[in-house]
Amino acid sequence: MVEERWPGEWMRGVLSLCVLRVVADGPTYGYAIAGRLADAGLGAVKGGTLYPILARLEADGLVTSSWEAGEAGPGRKFFTLTGAGATALGERTEQWHAFTQRAAALLSSPHVPA
């Protein structure tokens, strides 16, 4: 299967929301988040993109983090959704759906020459 490569501006617009959605499934760490995003068809998200997003989400109080010892290796930083994060996820998801529906309607409309 060929990996889809999405325009960067699309990814910047939705990646924080998608990261929130992944973290909403339960405590998880960066590598697992990147894997879920790739499995969802969003492509490979590198640590240099993902970790600043997680830091912003934490600074905004939408996720918390904690270090947990690894079973056979180094510890991992786990991220957990906060109550404010759950609220933001719901609100932003609704907004995203409204926005994409409007954009899709415009893009599907017949071309009207000037």
N, C-alpha and C positions, 0 to 999 in steps of 0.2 A: 504494500500500500504506500502510495506517495503521500508524504506529509504536505498538507496545505500550508502555504505561507501567507498569512494575513497582513494587510497593510499596517504599518506601525501605529498610525494614528487611531485605527480601530482598536488595536490591542491596548493602547494607552487609555482609551475611553472606557474599557470594560474590565480590564484586568483586576483592579482593586475589588470590584464587585464579585468577580469570579473567585478571587482568593477568599473573600468573606464567606461565600457560599460553601467552599470546600471546608473551611475551618468550622462552619456551623455543624458539620457532621460529627464533630468531636475533636478532642485534642489531637494535634498532628504537628509534624515538623516539616521544615522547608523542602527536603528532598521528596517527601510523600506528596506535598502540595503540588510541586512541579510535575510529579508523575500523574496526579489526577487531572491537572490542566492539559497535559499531553494526551491522556486517555480520552478526554472530552473533545479532542480534535482542535485544540487551540495552538498546538505546536509546542516546541521546546521553549520553556521559559528559563532563562539562565539565572543563576544566583544573583548576579549584578543587577537584575531587574526585580527579582522576587523579594530579596531581603530589604531593600529600601521601601517597598510597598508594605511589607509586614511591620517595619519600623514606624511608618506613618500611621498605619492602622492602630498600632499600640500607643503611639503618642496621642492619637485622637480618642483613646479609651474604648476602641471597638474590639480589641483583642488584648489578652494578657499573655505573658510568656513565663515559662519556668524551665529550668534545666533539669533533666532527668538522666540518671546514669544509664549507660548502654549495657546491654546484656553481655556482649562479647567485644565491645569496642568503646570508642569515646562516647561521652554523654551527648545528648541532643537537646536542642531548645524546642520545646513544644509550645504551640500557640492554641489558645482557647478563646472562643467567642464570649464576649461580655453581654449583659442585658442590653446595653446601648448598642452593641454590635448587632444583636438580633433585630432590634428596632430599625437600625439603619439599613440592614439587609432587606427587610421587608419593604421599607419605603423606597429605597433605591431600585429594588427589583421592579416595583410597580412603575416607577418613573422610566426605567429602561424599556419596559414593555410598551409603554405609551409612546416613547420617543421612536423606537424601532418600527412600530406600527405606522406612525406618521411618515417616517422616512420611506418605508416600503410602499405606502400608498402613493407618495409623490413619484417614486421611481417607477411604479407600475402604470402611472397615468400616461395617456397618449401624448406624444410630442406635438406641441402646437407651434408651428413656425411663426416667427415674429413678423 
